[in-house]
Amino acid sequence: MSSSCSSPSSSFSFTSCLTIMLLLILYSTSAICADKPHRQLSVDYYAKSCPQLEQLIGSITSQQFKEEPISGPATIRLFFHDCFVEGCDASITIKSKQGSKMLAEKDAPDNKDLREEGFESVRKAKALVESKCPGLCLVLTYLQLKPEIMSIWQGVHTIKLRRGGLTLEDLVVLSGAHTFGYAHCQSFESRLYDYRGSKQPDPLMDPRLLRALRMSCPHYEAKLGLLASDQALALDPRTKPIVQAYAKDKAKFFQAFGVAMEKMGSIGVKRGRKHGEKRKDCSMHM
């Protein structure tokens, strides 16, 4: 994936965003495959070695989403968990070695509830690409490109990828991914029964949501934010204007979401043989 993609050819729809995320996961270990790794990541890295790469990953992503809709949010969450632990290096796919006392990232407590559908999407895309483009090594690239394809699934919104680091606004935008998929009870049950040790529900949660607890987050301003972190973003004076602006402009939100996803996908990507490894099996160190 690229850390500099402002050209017209870098525009993707929101379905395309999940493709980029899958490509980002596959690319974190594939960057070392070149003899002379580039200093910067590039969107057209595989233009010659596998020109149909995005189409191949897109076909898998679309199929997975139709058969298992949860695969979309599952992969986005997989991407997030990978990038925020020492950067986007696909280490989230590595399993703990049998008999080892060292716990792999995938088996860490915060990652135990990551859905298998996300990992399965990575495996299927990797297998298809390698069957069509023999000798190509992919692990992180799939996670980086899959968000692009998932964006296409979600509609006709267009995003343009750009360079830059994460900002407060990016935090708000990335949290918008919570509107896609499911929230686990353990993520918000304290708001229902024992908010901050009070033995009472969160006073900021609308009573209707408290009673019904529908698995959706239609309006944070109406105190219908399911997760405490989402509700906090809507109430904090530093982020409230950002939430309000995106709540009123869906096209603006999807544009910003694409930019933020690309930024996140550029965090700590390992380049060169010295800093990475070539893994044919995503779940194992070589």
C-alpha positions as CSV (number, residue, x, y, z in Angstrom):
1,M,0.0,0.0,0.0
2,S,1.0,3.5,-0.4
3,S,1.9,6.3,2.0
4,S,1.4,8.7,-0.9
5,C,-1.6,8.2,-3.1
6,S,-3.3,11.4,-4.1
7,S,-3.5,10.7,-7.9
8,P,-6.9,10.0,-9.6
9,S,-5.9,6.4,-9.9
10,S,-5.8,6.2,-6.1
11,S,-9.6,6.8,-5.8
12,F,-11.5,3.9,-4.4
13,S,-15.2,3.3,-3.5
14,F,-16.0,2.2,0.1
15,T,-16.1,-1.4,-1.2
16,S,-12.7,-0.8,-2.5
17,C,-11.6,0.3,1.0
18,L,-11.8,-3.3,2.3
19,T,-9.7,-4.5,-0.6
20,I,-7.0,-2.0,0.4
21,M,-7.1,-3.2,4.0
22,L,-6.6,-6.8,2.9
23,L,-3.8,-5.7,0.7
24,L,-2.3,-3.8,3.6
25,I,-2.2,-7.0,5.8
26,L,-0.7,-9.1,3.0
27,Y,1.8,-6.4,2.1
28,S,3.4,-6.1,5.6
29,T,5.3,-9.3,5.1
30,S,5.5,-9.0,1.3
31,A,7.5,-5.8,1.3
32,I,10.7,-7.8,2.0
33,C,10.2,-9.9,-1.2
34,A,11.9,-7.3,-3.4
35,D,15.7,-7.4,-3.5
36,K,15.8,-3.6,-3.3
37,P,12.8,-2.5,-1.2
38,H,11.5,0.9,-1.8
39,R,11.8,3.5,0.9
40,Q,8.1,4.4,0.5
41,L,5.2,2.0,0.0
42,S,3.5,2.1,-3.4
43,V,0.0,1.4,-4.6
44,D,1.3,0.0,-7.9
45,Y,3.9,-2.2,-6.2
46,Y,2.5,-5.3,-8.0
47,A,1.6,-3.6,-11.3
48,K,4.0,-5.9,-13.2
49,S,4.3,-9.0,-11.1
50,C,0.5,-9.4,-10.5
51,P,-1.5,-6.7,-12.4
52,Q,-4.8,-8.3,-11.5
53,L,-4.1,-8.3,-7.8
54,E,-6.9,-6.0,-6.7
55,Q,-9.4,-7.7,-8.9
56,L,-8.5,-11.1,-7.4
57,I,-8.8,-9.8,-3.9
58,G,-12.0,-8.0,-4.8
59,S,-13.6,-11.2,-6.0
60,I,-12.8,-13.0,-2.8
61,T,-13.9,-10.1,-0.6
62,S,-17.2,-9.8,-2.5
63,Q,-17.8,-13.5,-2.2
64,Q,-17.0,-13.6,1.5
65,F,-19.2,-10.6,2.2
66,K,-22.2,-12.2,0.4
67,E,-21.7,-15.5,2.2
68,E,-20.6,-14.2,5.6
69,P,-21.5,-10.4,6.0
70,I,-19.6,-10.4,9.3
71,S,-16.4,-10.9,7.3
72,G,-16.4,-7.1,6.5
73,P,-16.3,-5.7,10.0
74,A,-14.2,-8.7,11.1
75,T,-11.5,-7.8,8.7
76,I,-11.6,-4.1,9.5
77,R,-11.2,-4.9,13.1
78,L,-8.4,-7.3,12.4
79,F,-6.6,-4.6,10.5
80,F,-7.0,-2.1,13.4
81,H,-5.7,-4.6,16.0
82,D,-2.7,-5.4,13.8
83,C,-1.6,-1.8,13.0
84,F,-1.9,-0.5,16.6
85,V,0.5,-3.1,18.1
86,E,4.0,-2.2,16.7
87,G,2.6,-1.2,13.3
88,C,1.1,-3.0,10.4
89,D,3.1,-6.2,10.1
90,A,0.5,-8.9,9.9
91,S,1.7,-10.2,13.2
92,I,-2.0,-10.5,14.2
93,T,-2.2,-13.6,12.0
94,I,0.6,-15.5,13.8
95,K,-0.5,-18.3,16.3
96,S,1.3,-19.2,19.5
97,K,3.7,-22.1,19.1
98,Q,2.6,-25.3,20.7
99,G,4.3,-25.7,24.1
100,S,5.8,-22.2,24.1
101,K,5.3,-19.9,27.1
102,M,5.4,-16.9,24.7
103,L,1.9,-15.8,23.8
104,A,1.5,-14.7,20.2
105,E,-0.4,-11.5,19.4
106,K,-3.3,-13.4,17.9
107,D,-3.9,-15.2,21.3
108,A,-3.5,-12.1,23.5
109,P,-6.6,-11.3,25.7
110,D,-7.6,-8.3,23.6
111,N,-7.6,-10.3,20.4
112,K,-9.3,-13.5,21.6
113,D,-12.7,-12.4,20.3
114,L,-11.5,-11.5,16.8
115,R,-13.8,-13.2,14.4
116,E,-12.4,-16.1,12.4
117,E,-14.1,-14.8,9.3
118,G,-11.6,-12.0,9.1
119,F,-8.7,-14.5,9.2
120,E,-10.4,-16.7,6.7
121,S,-10.8,-13.8,4.3
122,V,-7.0,-13.3,4.5
123,R,-6.3,-17.0,3.9
124,K,-8.6,-17.3,0.9
125,A,-7.4,-14.1,-0.8
126,K,-3.8,-15.1,-0.3
127,A,-4.4,-18.6,-1.8
128,L,-6.1,-17.2,-4.8
129,V,-3.5,-14.6,-5.5
130,E,-0.7,-17.0,-5.2
131,S,-2.4,-19.5,-7.5
132,K,-2.7,-16.8,-10.2
133,C,0.6,-15.1,-9.5
134,P,3.0,-17.9,-8.5
135,G,6.0,-16.9,-6.3
136,L,4.3,-13.7,-5.0
137,C,4.5,-13.5,-1.3
138,L,1.5,-11.8,0.4
139,V,0.3,-11.4,3.9
140,L,-0.1,-7.8,4.9
141,T,-1.1,-6.5,1.5
142,Y,-4.4,-8.4,1.7
143,L,-5.3,-6.7,5.0
144,Q,-4.4,-3.3,3.5
145,L,-6.4,-3.8,0.3
146,K,-9.4,-5.4,1.9
147,P,-10.8,-2.2,3.4
148,E,-10.8,-0.8,-0.1
149,I,-13.0,-3.7,-1.4
150,M,-15.2,-3.6,1.7
151,S,-15.9,0.1,1.0
152,I,-17.2,-0.9,-2.5
153,W,-19.5,-3.3,-0.8
154,Q,-21.0,-0.6,1.3
155,G,-22.0,1.7,-1.5
156,V,-20.8,4.1,-4.2
157,H,-18.9,6.4,-1.9
158,T,-15.5,7.5,-3.3
159,I,-12.4,8.0,-1.2
160,K,-9.0,9.4,-2.1
161,L,-5.9,8.0,-0.3
162,R,-3.3,10.6,0.9
163,R,-0.2,10.9,3.0
164,G,-0.1,11.9,6.7
165,G,-0.2,10.8,10.3
166,L,-3.2,10.1,12.4
167,T,-5.0,13.1,14.0
168,L,-7.8,13.7,16.5
169,E,-10.1,13.9,13.5
170,D,-8.8,10.5,12.2
171,L,-9.7,9.0,15.7
172,V,-13.3,10.2,15.3
173,V,-13.5,8.9,11.8
174,L,-12.0,5.5,12.5
175,S,-14.4,5.1,15.4
176,G,-17.2,5.4,12.8
177,A,-16.4,1.8,11.8
178,H,-18.3,0.9,15.0
179,T,-21.5,1.4,12.9
180,F,-20.6,-1.6,10.8
181,G,-20.8,-5.0,12.4
182,Y,-21.5,-6.1,16.0
183,A,-20.5,-5.0,19.5
184,H,-19.8,-7.7,22.1
185,C,-21.7,-7.5,25.4
186,Q,-18.4,-7.3,27.4
187,S,-17.7,-4.0,25.5
188,F,-20.6,-2.2,27.0
189,E,-22.2,-4.2,29.8
190,S,-20.8,-1.9,32.5
191,R,-22.9,0.9,31.0
192,L,-26.0,-1.2,31.6
193,Y,-25.5,-2.4,35.2
194,D,-22.5,-0.9,36.9
195,Y,-21.2,2.3,35.3
196,R,-17.9,3.3,36.9
197,G,-18.7,1.2,40.0
198,S,-21.9,3.0,40.8
199,K,-24.1,-0.1,40.5
200,Q,-26.3,2.0,38.3
201,P,-26.5,2.4,34.5
202,D,-24.7,5.1,32.6
203,P,-26.9,8.3,33.1
204,L,-25.9,9.4,29.6
205,M,-27.5,6.4,27.9
206,D,-31.0,7.0,26.6
207,P,-33.5,5.0,28.7
208,R,-35.0,3.5,25.5
209,L,-31.6,2.1,24.5
210,L,-31.1,0.9,28.0
211,R,-34.3,-1.1,27.8
212,A,-34.1,-2.4,24.3
213,L,-30.3,-2.3,23.6
214,R,-30.7,-2.6,19.9
215,M,-27.5,-3.4,18.1
216,S,-27.2,-0.2,16.3
217,C,-25.9,3.3,16.9
218,P,-28.1,5.7,15.0
219,H,-27.5,9.0,16.8
220,Y,-24.8,9.7,19.4
221,E,-26.3,13.2,19.9
222,A,-29.5,11.4,21.1
223,K,-27.5,9.5,23.7
224,L,-27.8,6.4,21.7
225,G,-24.1,5.6,21.4
226,L,-23.7,1.9,22.3
227,L,-20.0,2.0,23.3
228,A,-18.8,4.4,26.0
229,S,-15.9,5.6,23.8
230,D,-18.3,6.5,21.0
231,Q,-20.6,8.4,23.4
232,A,-17.5,10.2,24.8
233,L,-16.5,11.4,21.3
234,A,-20.0,12.9,20.9
235,L,-19.9,14.7,24.2
236,D,-16.3,15.9,24.5
237,P,-16.0,19.5,23.4
238,R,-12.8,18.7,21.4
239,T,-14.5,16.0,19.2
240,K,-18.2,16.9,19.4
241,P,-18.0,19.4,16.4
242,I,-16.3,16.7,14.3
243,V,-19.0,14.1,15.1
244,Q,-21.7,16.6,14.3
245,A,-20.1,17.6,11.0
246,Y,-19.8,14.0,9.8
247,A,-23.3,13.1,11.1
248,K,-24.7,15.7,8.7
249,D,-22.6,14.8,5.7
250,K,-22.3,11.1,4.8
251,A,-20.2,11.7,1.7
252,K,-17.7,13.7,3.7
253,F,-17.5,10.9,6.3
254,F,-16.7,8.2,3.8
255,Q,-14.1,10.4,2.1
256,A,-12.4,11.0,5.5
257,F,-12.7,7.3,6.5
258,G,-10.8,6.3,3.4
259,V,-8.0,8.8,4.1
260,A,-7.8,7.7,7.8
261,M,-7.7,4.0,6.9
262,E,-4.8,4.6,4.5
263,K,-2.9,6.6,7.1
264,M,-3.4,3.8,9.6
265,G,-2.2,1.2,7.1
266,S,1.1,3.1,6.8
267,I,1.9,2.8,10.5
268,G,5.1,0.9,11.2
269,V,5.2,-1.2,8.0
270,K,8.4,-3.2,8.0
271,R,10.5,-2.7,4.9
272,G,13.4,-4.9,3.8
273,R,14.8,-8.3,4.8
274,K,16.4,-6.9,7.9
275,H,13.1,-5.8,9.5
276,G,10.6,-8.4,8.1
277,E,10.2,-12.0,7.1
278,K,8.7,-13.9,4.2
279,R,5.9,-16.0,5.5
280,K,4.2,-18.5,3.1
281,D,2.0,-19.6,6.0
282,C,0.5,-16.4,7.6
283,S,0.0,-18.1,10.9
284,M,3.7,-19.1,11.5
285,H,7.1,-17.5,11.9
286,M,9.6,-18.9,9.4
